[in-house]
Structures are given as C-alpha cells and as structure tokens.
Amino acid sequence: MPFRARHLLGIETLAPDEIVTVLDLADSYVDLNRRSVKHADALAGLTQINMFFENSTRTQASFEIAGKRLGADVMNMSMAASSIKKGETLIDTAMTLNAMHPDLLVVRHPHSGAVDLLAEKVNCAVLNAGDGRHEHPTQALLDALTIRRAKGRLHRLKIAICGDIAHSRVARSNILLLGKMENRVRLVGPRTLMPSQVGELGVEVYEDMTEGLADVDVVMMLRLQRERMDGGFIPSEREYYHRYGLDAEKLAHAKPDAIVMHPGPMNRGVEIDGTLADDINRSVIQDQVEMGVAVRMASMDLLARNRLPATTGVMV
C-alpha cells in the first residue's frame, strides 16, 4: 500500500494514492471496531503522546481510543498543568518529550504552523490534530471515508461546504482532499466568512444557500468559530440561522439522497436544525464520529510501518 509520509501534518502534501491507502486501511479498522474484541497489535510496544493545547472532545478521545486499540502505550499530557504554563517554550517541551523516545506525537495547537515546527525538532512521527486555521488532516480523511461509504465513491460528487469557511481548518483540509479526488466543491456562506484567497482555491462560491445547495450530493455544515473571530462577522445568531442554518426547506434543494455532515461540536438552531441533525435517513454525523477512530488507527498504523517495517497491522 503506497503511503510515503513520515508525518501526517496536512492533506496538502498527500498524493491521491496515499489518501486511498489510508481510507482502505481504515475500512478494515471499521470492521475491527465493530467486533466484540477490538484489539490489534500494530502499535504494540510503541508510545503515543497526545498534546492538546486546545480543548477537544471527539479528536482527543478518538486518538486515545485508536492508540489503545492498536496496543500502544498512550499518555495524554495535561497542557494546562505543563511547564508551558511556567514559561517553557513549545520547542523546549518538544525536546524534553523527544528525550523520552516516544514513537507517535499527536498535537493540537491554536497557532498555524506550530505542529510543522514540532515535527522538525523530534525524531518520532507527528500527527496534526488541528493547528490554528491551517489544517485538520484526520478530520478531512474521516469525512472522506464517511462520504465514500455513504455514496459508494469519492470522486465526481458535488459537495457543498457551508458556513464559517474563513476560520475553519476543517474546510481547508476538506477543500484540498476533495479537490485531489476530482470532486466539484462549492463554498456557501456570507462574504464576511469567506477567506480572502477564496478565488485561488479552485471552488465555486455562493452567498445564497438555495443556489449553493442545488443538486449537491453532500452538504457539509461547519461550526461558527467564535473563538477565532475578532469583530462582527454576523449580525446575530438568529439572522445567521435564518439565512445559512441548514433546515429541511434548504436541504430540499439538494439531491433527494444527499447526506448531511457536521464535524462537531454542533450549535443546534444556529448552524443546523436539531431534528435534521438527528435524522438517520439524511444525517451521517454519528458515522463521522465512528469513522474518526478508524481513520486515526489507520494513520498511526501507516506511520508506524514507515518507521518500523516489522509492525503487523490490522488483525483479520
């Protein structure tokens, strides 16, 4: 299986065949995770450290579960209680951890590029769990796996990514991945929430949800990232929901079998109608959570194989 990367820092550096390799292996891990006994030995004897400088529920939990199911020794660092709070630099923290000889380092950081910098300073494989507005590669991979399993393919689909595009690393990683896989990507949202370089992304841009969702196969909603906003990007949450929140009326413009996605956490009644989010006939939001564990297992397995060719991979 072709996968040449020594780190997983972003989608931008992955070739289409490497993306397919991750998704194919993740499919195997979906099957494993649905068994009564969910253990494999791909990471047996290896040490995984999770460093989350931003709050996380889904990503941190799924990386922890993924590592443990593959047999790794997993340590979650409490960054609020770390020496960084005493003034230690990120690089010094990285060098300290490097001296302990970890094999996998999973990092989420509020500043774009911080994870890339860490990867230059340590000897282990580094996985980007989200850095600022830059990238969130495993989220895009799990979204891709969810789409492929729901639609039967991951190419030549019409996919609308809606909402807060400007502040979203999820949107950036998905735009890169879906473009590499020959999909037609639309960005839908207010002008104030579009990135300044949107014209360079190779996508179609819509300010009207009715036009943007017309005849699409996938509707991917995004969270309003107020923690990254500085100023008035929307008039009010009520007005935002009226114009850009997904409800049954807006979804009716998509294809009848269009699926609904959201990376979470959701603001119900702001980005998406709660009833629609829970509709098992249209929503694949819980499937995304399930795919997240499998994709993170596959990603760490492949990185471990590149560093330790003798690892055995998924048990069948």
VOVEXNU-560223 format. One line per 3 residues: number of its first residue (from 1); their letters; for each residue x negated, z, y negated of N, C-alpha, C, O. Coordinates in steps of 0.2 Angstrom, whole numbers. Each point is the difference from the previous one (the first is absolute). Layout:
// residues N
NUM> a> X,Z,Y,X,Z,Y,X,Z,Y,X,Z,Y; ...;
***
This chain:
// residues 316
1> mpf> -4,0,6,4,0,-6,-4,0,-6,-5,4,-1; 5,-9,-4,-4,0,-6,2,5,-5,5,0,-3; -10,5,2,1,5,-6,-7,2,-1,-3,3,3;
4> rar> 1,-6,-9,-7,1,-2,-2,5,-5,-6,2,-1; 11,1,-2,-1,5,-5,-3,6,3,2,3,5; -6,0,-9,-3,7,1,4,6,-3,-1,5,1;
7> hll> 4,-7,-7,5,4,-3,7,-3,-1,0,-6,0; 5,10,-1,6,-3,-2,2,2,-8,3,5,-1; -6,-9,-3,1,2,-7,5,-4,-4,3,3,-5;
10> gie> -1,-8,8,6,-4,-4,1,-6,5,-3,-2,4; 9,-1,-6,2,-6,3,-4,-6,-2,-1,-5,3; -1,5,-9,-4,-6,-4,-5,-3,5,-2,-6,0;
13> tla> -2,11,3,-6,-2,4,2,-2,7,-5,-3,4; 11,4,-2,2,-2,7,2,-7,1,3,-3,-4; -5,-1,9,2,-6,2,6,0,4,2,5,3;
16> pde> 2,-10,-4,7,0,4,-1,1,7,4,4,3; -9,-6,1,-1,2,7,-1,7,1,2,3,5; -6,0,-10,-1,8,1,7,3,-1,1,5,3;
19> ivt> 3,-7,-8,7,3,-1,4,0,7,3,4,2; -3,-10,1,3,-1,6,-3,4,6,4,3,4; -10,-2,-4,-3,5,5,2,7,-1,2,3,5;
22> vld> -1,-1,-11,2,7,-1,8,1,2,1,4,3; 3,-9,-5,7,0,2,1,-1,7,4,4,3; -8,-8,1,1,0,7,-2,6,3,4,2,5;
25> lad> -9,1,-7,-2,7,3,5,5,-1,2,4,4; 0,-4,-10,5,5,-2,7,-1,4,3,5,1; -2,-11,1,6,-1,4,-1,4,7,5,3,2;
28> syv> -11,-3,0,-1,4,6,1,7,-1,2,4,4; -4,-1,-10,0,7,-1,7,2,-2,2,6,1; 3,-11,-3,7,2,-1,3,2,7,3,4,1;
31> dln> -5,-8,4,2,1,7,-2,7,2,3,4,3; -10,-3,-4,-3,7,2,4,5,-3,1,5,3; 0,-5,-10,3,5,-3,8,2,2,2,5,-2;
34> rrs> 1,-10,5,6,1,3,1,3,7,5,1,2; -11,0,1,0,3,6,0,8,0,-1,3,-6; 3,0,11,0,7,0,-7,3,-1,-1,6,-3;
37> vkh> -4,-9,6,-7,2,-1,-3,-5,-5,-1,-6,2; -2,8,-7,-2,-5,-6,-7,0,-1,-2,-1,-6; -2,3,11,-7,0,-1,-4,-5,2,1,-3,6;
40> ada> -6,1,-10,-5,-5,2,-7,3,-1,-1,5,-3; -5,-9,4,-6,3,0,-5,-4,-5,-6,1,1; 9,-5,-5,-4,-5,-4,-5,4,-5,-5,-2,-1;
43> lag> 7,8,-1,-4,4,-5,-2,6,4,-3,5,-4; 3,-4,10,-3,6,3,-7,1,-1,-4,-4,0; 3,10,-2,-7,3,-2,-2,-2,-8,-5,2,-2;
46> ltq> 10,-6,-1,-2,-1,-7,4,5,-5,5,3,2; -8,-3,-8,3,5,-5,3,-4,-6,-3,-5,-3; 9,6,1,4,-3,-5,1,5,-5,3,6,1;
49> inm> -5,-7,-8,1,4,-5,5,-3,-5,-1,-6,-2; 7,9,0,4,-2,-4,-1,3,-7,1,6,-1; -2,-10,-4,-1,3,-7,5,-3,-5,0,-6,-1;
52> ffe> 5,10,-1,6,-3,-4,0,4,-7,1,6,0; -3,-10,-5,-1,3,-6,7,-1,-4,1,3,-6; 4,-6,9,6,0,-2,5,2,5,-1,0,6;
55> nst> 7,2,-8,5,3,5,2,-6,4,1,-6,-2; 1,7,8,2,-5,5,4,4,6,-2,5,2; 7,-8,0,4,2,6,-1,-5,6,-4,2,5;
58> rtq> 6,-8,-6,0,-5,5,-7,-2,2,-2,0,6; -2,-2,-11,-7,-2,2,-4,5,3,-3,-2,5; 3,8,-8,-5,5,3,2,2,7,-4,1,4;
61> asf> 11,0,-4,3,2,7,-2,-5,5,-2,2,6; 3,-8,-7,0,-6,5,-8,-1,1,-1,-1,6; -3,2,-10,-7,-1,1,-3,6,5,-3,-1,4;
64> eia> 6,7,-6,-2,6,5,3,-1,7,-3,1,5; 9,-3,-5,3,-1,7,-3,-6,3,-2,1,6; 0,-6,-9,-3,-6,3,-7,2,3,-2,-2,5;
67> gkr> -2,6,-9,-6,2,2,0,5,7,-4,-1,4; 9,5,-5,1,5,6,2,-4,6,-2,2,6; 7,-7,-7,2,-3,6,-6,-4,3,1,-2,6;
70> lga> -6,0,-9,-5,-4,2,-6,4,2,-5,-2,2; 6,9,-2,-5,5,3,-5,2,-5,-5,3,2; 5,-5,-9,-5,3,-4,1,7,-2,5,3,1;
73> dvm> -11,0,-3,1,6,-3,1,-1,-8,-4,-3,-3; 10,6,1,3,-2,-7,-1,6,-4,3,6,2; -6,-7,-8,0,6,-5,3,-3,-6,-2,-5,-3;
76> nms> 7,9,0,3,-2,-6,-3,5,-6,1,6,1; -4,-9,-5,-4,4,-6,6,2,-5,3,-5,-2; -3,11,0,4,2,-6,-4,-1,-6,-4,4,-2;
79> maa> 6,-10,-2,-4,-2,-5,1,5,-6,-4,1,-5; 10,2,5,1,5,-5,-4,6,0,-1,4,-5; -2,-2,11,-4,5,1,-7,-2,1,-4,4,2;
82> ssi> 2,-10,-3,-7,-2,1,-4,1,-6,2,2,-5; -9,-3,6,-5,1,-5,1,-5,-6,-3,1,-5; 7,-6,6,2,-5,-6,3,4,-5,-1,-1,-6;
85> kkg> 5,6,8,3,4,-5,-5,5,-4,2,2,-5; -8,-2,8,-5,4,-3,-5,-4,-4,-5,3,-3; 7,-9,2,-5,-5,-3,-4,-5,4,-4,-4,-3;
88> etl> 4,5,9,-4,-5,4,3,-7,0,6,-1,-1; -11,-4,0,2,-7,0,3,-2,6,-1,2,6; 5,-8,-6,2,-3,6,-6,-2,4,1,0,6;
91> idt> -6,-3,-9,-6,-2,4,-3,6,4,-2,-1,6; 1,6,-10,-3,6,4,4,3,5,-2,1,6; 9,-2,-6,4,2,5,-1,-5,6,0,3,6;
94> amt> 0,-9,-8,-1,-5,6,-7,1,3,0,0,6; -5,1,-9,-6,2,3,0,6,4,-3,0,6; 6,5,-8,1,6,4,3,-1,7,-2,2,5;
97> lna> 8,-6,-6,4,-2,6,-5,-4,5,1,0,6; -4,-5,-9,-4,-5,3,-5,4,5,-2,-2,5; -1,7,-8,-5,4,4,3,4,6,-4,2,4;
100> mhp> 11,-2,-4,3,3,6,2,-5,5,2,1,6; -4,-8,-7,0,-5,5,7,-2,2,2,0,6; 3,-1,-11,7,-2,3,-1,-7,2,-4,-4,-2;
103> dll> 10,2,5,0,-7,2,5,-4,-4,-1,-6,0; 6,9,-2,5,-3,-4,2,4,-6,1,6,1; -1,-9,-7,2,4,-6,6,-4,-3,0,-6,-2;
106> vvr> 6,10,2,6,-3,-3,1,3,-7,0,6,-1; 0,-10,-4,0,2,-7,6,-3,-4,1,-6,0; 2,11,-4,5,-2,-5,-3,3,-6,-1,6,-1;
109> hph> 1,-11,-5,-3,3,-6,4,-3,-6,2,-6,1; -1,9,-6,4,-2,-6,-4,-6,-4,4,-3,-4; -10,2,5,-4,-5,-4,-1,-6,4,-3,1,6;
112> sga> 4,-7,-9,-1,-6,4,-8,-1,0,-4,2,-4; 2,-4,10,-7,-1,2,-4,6,3,-5,0,2; 9,6,-3,-4,6,3,-2,0,7,-5,2,2;
115> vdl> 10,-5,2,-1,0,7,-6,-5,2,-4,1,4; 4,-7,-8,-5,-5,1,-7,4,-1,-5,-1,3; 5,5,-8,-7,3,-2,-2,5,5,-6,0,2;
118> lae> 11,4,1,-1,4,6,-3,-4,6,-5,3,3; 8,-8,-2,-3,-4,6,-7,-2,-1,-3,-1,5; 1,0,-11,-7,-2,-1,-5,6,1,-6,-1,1;
121> kvn> 9,7,0,-5,6,0,0,4,7,-4,4,1; 9,-6,3,0,3,7,-1,-5,5,0,-6,-1; -2,9,7,-2,-4,6,6,-2,4,0,-4,5;
124> cav> 6,8,-6,6,-1,5,4,-6,-3,-1,-2,-5; 6,1,9,5,-5,-2,5,4,-5,2,5,1; 0,-9,-6,4,3,-5,7,-4,0,0,-6,0;
127> lna> 5,9,-1,7,-3,0,3,2,-7,1,6,-1; 1,-11,-2,4,1,-7,7,2,1,4,-4,3; -2,10,-4,7,2,0,4,0,-6,5,3,-1;
130> gdg> -8,-7,-4,3,-1,-7,-5,2,-5,-2,6,0; 0,-11,-4,-4,2,-6,2,-2,-7,0,-6,-1; 3,10,-3,3,-2,-6,5,-5,0,4,0,5;
133> rhe> -5,-5,-9,5,-6,0,-3,-6,4,2,-5,0; -8,7,4,-4,-6,3,4,-2,6,3,-6,0; -4,9,6,2,-2,6,3,6,5,-2,6,-1;
136> hpt> 6,-8,6,2,5,5,1,-5,6,5,-1,2; -11,0,1,0,-5,5,4,1,7,4,-4,2; -4,11,0,4,1,6,7,0,-1,4,-1,4;
139> qal> -1,2,-11,7,-1,-1,2,-7,0,5,-2,3; -9,-3,-5,1,-7,0,0,-2,8,4,-4,2; -8,7,2,-1,-2,7,6,2,3,3,-3,5;
142> lda> -1,9,-6,6,3,3,7,-4,-2,4,-1,4; -4,-1,-10,5,-4,-3,1,-6,4,5,-3,2; -11,0,-1,-1,-7,3,2,1,8,4,-5,2;
145> lti> -6,10,1,3,1,7,7,1,0,3,-3,5; 0,7,-10,7,1,0,4,-7,-1,5,-1,4; -8,-3,-8,3,-6,-1,0,-5,6,5,-3,2;
148> rra> -11,3,1,-1,-4,6,4,2,5,3,-5,4; -2,11,-2,4,2,5,8,-1,-1,4,-1,4; -2,1,-11,7,0,-2,2,-8,0,5,-2,2;
151> kgr> -10,-2,-4,2,-7,-2,-3,-5,6,2,-6,0; -7,9,4,-2,-4,5,-6,-4,-2,-3,-4,4; 1,4,-10,-6,-4,-3,-2,4,-6,3,4,-3;
154> lhr> -9,-6,0,-3,2,-6,-3,-6,-4,-5,1,-3; 9,-6,3,-2,-6,-4,6,-4,-2,5,0,3; -6,-3,-9,6,-4,-3,6,3,-1,6,-2,2;
157> lki> -6,8,-4,6,5,-2,0,0,-7,-5,-1,-4; 11,2,1,1,2,-7,1,7,-1,4,3,3; -9,0,-6,0,7,-1,0,2,-7,-4,-2,-4;
160> aic> 9,7,2,0,2,-7,-2,7,0,2,5,3; -7,-4,-8,-3,7,-1,3,2,-7,-1,-3,-5; 5,9,5,4,1,-6,-2,7,-3,-1,5,4;
163> gdi> 1,-5,-10,-1,7,-4,-6,0,-4,-2,-4,-4; -2,10,5,-5,2,-4,-7,-3,3,-4,3,4; 3,-10,-5,-5,-4,2,-7,3,-3,-5,0,3;
166> ahs> 5,1,-9,-6,1,-4,-4,6,2,-6,0,0; 10,5,2,-4,7,2,-1,0,8,-2,5,2; 4,-10,1,1,1,8,-6,-3,3,-1,-6,0;
169> rva> -3,10,4,-5,-3,4,3,-3,7,-3,-4,3; 9,7,-2,3,-3,6,2,-7,-1,-1,-5,4; 3,3,-10,2,-7,-2,-6,-4,0,0,-6,3;
172> rsn> -5,8,-6,-7,-4,0,-2,-1,7,-1,-6,2; 1,10,3,-2,-1,7,5,-4,3,-3,-5,4; 9,5,-5,5,-4,3,0,-7,-2,0,-5,4;
175> ill> -1,4,-11,-1,-7,-3,-6,-3,4,1,-6,1; -7,9,-1,-6,-3,3,2,-2,8,-2,-5,2; 5,10,1,1,-1,8,5,-6,1,-2,-4,4;
178> lgk> 7,5,-8,6,-5,2,-2,-7,-3,2,-5,3; -6,5,-8,-3,-7,-2,-5,-3,5,0,-6,1; -4,10,2,-5,-2,5,4,-3,6,-3,-4,4;
181> men> 9,7,-2,4,-2,5,5,-5,-1,5,-2,4; -6,-2,-10,4,-6,-2,7,2,-1,5,-4,2; -3,9,-5,7,2,-2,1,-2,-7,-5,0,-4;
184> rvr> 11,0,2,2,-2,-7,2,7,-3,5,3,2; -9,0,-7,1,6,-3,3,0,-7,-2,-4,-4; 7,8,3,3,0,-6,0,8,-3,0,4,4;
187> lvg> -2,-4,-10,0,7,-3,6,0,-5,1,-4,-4; 3,10,5,6,1,-4,0,6,-3,-1,5,3; 2,-5,-10,0,6,-4,-1,-1,-7,0,-6,-2;
190> prt> 1,11,-2,0,-1,-8,-7,-2,-2,-5,2,4; 4,-5,-9,-6,-2,-3,-5,5,-1,-6,0,1; 9,6,-3,-5,6,-1,-3,3,6,-5,3,0;
193> lmp> 8,-5,6,-3,2,6,-4,-5,4,-1,1,6; -1,-7,-9,-3,-5,3,-8,1,-2,-1,1,-6; -4,-2,10,-7,0,-2,-1,-6,-5,3,-5,0;
196> sqv> -8,7,-4,-2,-5,-5,-3,-7,3,1,-5,-3; -4,6,9,-3,-6,3,5,-3,5,-2,-4,5; 9,5,-5,4,-3,5,0,-7,1,1,-2,5;
199> gel> -3,-2,-11,0,-7,1,-6,-2,5,0,-6,2; -5,10,-1,-5,-2,5,1,2,7,-5,-1,4; 11,4,-2,1,3,6,3,-5,5,0,1,6;
202> gve> 2,-7,-8,2,-5,4,7,2,3,2,-2,6; 2,5,-10,7,2,1,5,-3,-5,-2,-3,-5; 8,3,7,6,-1,-4,2,6,-4,0,5,4;
205> vye> 2,-5,-10,2,6,-4,7,-1,-2,2,-5,-3; 2,10,4,7,1,-3,1,6,-3,-2,5,2; 6,-5,-7,3,6,-4,7,2,2,2,5,-1;
208> dmt> 1,-10,5,7,1,2,0,1,7,-2,-4,4; 5,9,-1,1,2,7,4,-6,3,-2,-2,6; 7,0,-9,5,-5,4,-4,-6,1,0,-3,6;
211> egl> -4,0,-11,-4,-6,2,-6,2,4,-2,-4,5; -1,10,-6,-6,1,4,1,1,8,-4,-1,4; 10,4,-3,2,1,7,3,-6,4,2,1,6;
214> adv> 0,-6,-10,3,-6,3,-3,-2,6,-6,-3,0; 9,3,6,-2,-3,6,-7,3,3,-3,-4,3; 2,10,-5,-7,3,3,2,3,7,5,1,2;
217> dvv> -11,-1,2,0,3,7,-1,7,0,2,4,4; -6,-1,-9,-2,7,-1,1,2,-7,-2,-3,-5; 4,9,4,1,3,-6,-4,7,0,2,4,4;
220> mml> -8,-4,-7,-4,6,0,0,3,-7,-2,-2,-5; 5,8,5,1,4,-6,-6,5,-1,-3,2,5; 2,-1,-11,-6,5,-2,2,6,-4,5,0,-3;
223> rlq> -9,5,4,2,6,-4,-2,0,-7,-6,-3,-2; 10,5,-2,-2,1,-7,-6,5,-1,1,6,1; -7,-8,-3,-6,5,0,-1,3,-6,-4,-2,-4;
226> rer> 8,7,2,0,3,-6,-6,4,-2,-2,0,-5; -2,2,11,-6,3,-1,-6,-4,-3,-5,2,-3; 6,-9,4,-4,-5,-3,2,-3,-6,-4,-4,-3;
229> mdg> 10,6,0,2,-3,-6,-2,4,-6,0,6,0; -1,-9,-5,-2,3,-7,4,-4,-5,-2,-5,-3; 8,8,2,5,-3,-5,6,-2,3,2,1,6;
232> gfi> 2,-5,-10,7,-1,2,1,-7,3,0,-5,-3; -1,5,10,0,-7,3,7,-2,2,2,-6,1; 3,11,0,7,-1,1,4,4,-5,-2,5,-2;
235> pse> 8,-8,0,4,4,-4,3,6,2,-1,5,-3; 3,-5,10,2,6,3,1,-1,7,0,-6,2; 0,11,3,1,-1,7,7,-4,1,0,-4,5;
238> rey> 5,6,-8,6,-2,1,1,-8,-2,2,-4,4; -6,2,-9,0,-7,-2,-4,-4,5,2,-5,2; -8,8,0,-4,-3,5,4,-1,6,-1,-6,3;
241> yhr> 5,11,0,3,-1,6,6,-6,-1,1,-4,5; 2,4,-11,5,-5,-1,-3,-7,1,3,-5,2; -9,4,-5,-3,-7,0,-4,-1,6,-1,-6,2;
244> ygl> -3,11,0,-5,-2,5,0,5,7,-3,-2,4; 8,6,-4,1,4,6,4,-4,5,4,-4,-1; -7,4,7,3,-4,6,7,3,2,0,6,2;
247> dae> 5,-9,-2,7,2,3,2,-6,4,-3,-6,0; 9,7,3,3,-5,4,2,-7,-4,-1,-5,3; 3,6,-9,2,-6,-4,-6,-4,-2,0,-6,1;
250> kla> -6,9,-2,-6,-4,-1,-3,-3,6,-2,-6,0; 2,10,5,-2,-2,7,4,-6,3,-3,-4,4; 9,3,-7,4,-5,3,-3,-7,-2,2,-5,3;
253> hak> -6,4,-8,-3,-6,-2,-6,-2,5,-2,-6,0; -1,11,4,-5,-2,5,3,-3,6,7,0,0; -11,-2,5,3,-3,6,4,6,4,-1,6,-1;
256> pda> 6,-8,4,4,5,4,-4,4,5,2,6,1; -7,-8,1,-4,4,5,-7,3,-4,-4,2,4; 4,-2,-10,-5,3,-4,-1,7,2,5,4,0;
259> ivm> -12,-2,0,-1,7,1,-2,3,-6,-2,-3,-5; 3,10,5,-1,4,-6,-6,5,1,0,3,5; -5,-3,-9,-6,4,1,-1,5,-6,2,-2,-6;
262> hpg> -6,7,7,-2,5,-6,-6,4,3,1,3,5; -6,-3,-8,-6,4,2,1,8,0,-4,3,3; 9,-1,-7,1,7,-1,-6,3,-4,-5,-2,-1;
265> pmn> 7,8,-2,6,4,1,5,-4,-5,-1,-3,-5; 8,3,7,5,-3,-3,3,4,-6,1,6,1; 1,-9,-6,4,3,-5,7,-3,1,2,-5,-3;
268> rgv> 2,8,7,7,-2,1,4,0,-6,0,4,-4; 4,-10,3,4,0,-6,-4,-3,-6,2,0,-6; -9,-1,7,-4,-3,-6,-3,-7,3,1,-5,-4;
271> eid> -4,5,9,-3,-6,3,4,-3,5,0,-6,1; 4,10,2,4,-2,6,6,4,1,0,6,-1; 6,-9,3,6,4,2,-1,4,6,-3,-3,5;
274> gtl> 5,9,-4,-2,4,5,4,-3,7,-3,1,5; 9,-3,-6,3,-3,6,-3,-6,3,-1,0,6; -2,-4,-11,-3,-6,3,-7,2,3,-2,-3,5;
277> add> -1,8,-8,-7,2,3,1,3,7,-4,-1,4; 10,3,-2,1,3,6,4,-5,5,2,2,6; -1,-8,-8,4,-5,4,-4,-3,5,-5,-3,-1;
280> inr> 6,5,7,-5,-2,6,1,-7,1,-5,-3,4; 10,-1,-7,0,-7,1,-4,-4,-4,-1,-6,1; -1,9,-7,-4,-3,-5,-6,3,-2,-5,-3,-1;
283> svi> 5,10,1,-6,3,-2,-5,1,6,2,2,6; -9,-3,-7,-5,1,5,-5,6,-3,-6,0,2; 9,4,-6,-5,5,-4,-2,5,5,-6,2,0;
286> qdq> 10,0,5,-3,4,5,-5,-3,5,-4,3,3; 6,-10,-2,-5,-3,4,-7,-1,-3,-5,0,3; 5,0,-10,-6,0,-3,-4,6,1,-6,0,1;
289> vem> 9,6,-1,-3,6,2,-3,0,7,-6,2,1; 10,-5,3,-3,0,7,-6,-5,1,-5,2,3; 6,-7,-6,-6,-5,0,-6,2,-3,-6,-2,1;
292> gva> 7,7,-6,-6,3,-4,-5,3,5,-6,-1,0; 9,5,5,-5,4,5,-3,-6,4,-6,1,1; 9,-6,1,-3,-5,5,-5,-4,-4,-5,-1,3;
295> vrm> 6,-1,-9,-5,-4,-4,-6,5,-1,-6,-3,0; 7,9,-2,-6,4,-1,-4,2,6,-6,0,0; 10,0,6,-4,1,6,-4,-7,1,-6,1,2;
298> asm> 9,-6,-3,-4,-7,2,-6,-1,-5,-5,-2,2; 6,4,-8,-5,-1,-5,-6,5,1,-6,-3,0; 7,9,2,-5,4,2,-4,-2,7,-6,1,0;
301> dll> 10,-3,4,-2,-2,7,-5,-6,-2,-6,0,3; 8,-5,-6,-4,-6,-2,-7,2,-3,-5,-3,1; 6,7,-6,-6,2,-4,-5,4,5,-6,-1,-1;
304> arn> 9,5,5,-4,4,5,-4,-5,5,-6,1,1; 10,-6,1,-3,-5,4,-6,-4,-3,-5,-1,3; 6,0,-10,-6,-3,-3,-6,4,-1,-6,-3,0;
307> rlp> 7,10,0,-6,4,0,-2,3,7,-6,1,1; 11,-1,3,-2,3,7,3,-5,5,6,1,2; -9,-6,0,3,-5,4,3,2,7,4,-3,3;
310> att> -6,9,-1,2,3,6,6,3,1,3,2,5; 1,-1,-11,6,3,0,5,-4,3,0,-6,1; 5,9,3,4,-3,5,7,-3,-3,2,-4,3;
313> gvm> 0,6,-9,6,-3,-3,6,3,3,0,5,3; 6,-9,-3,6,3,2,1,0,8,-3,-4,3; 6,9,-1,1,1,7,7,-3,2,5,0,-3;
316> v> -6,-4,8,6,-4,3,2,2,7,5,-2,3;
***
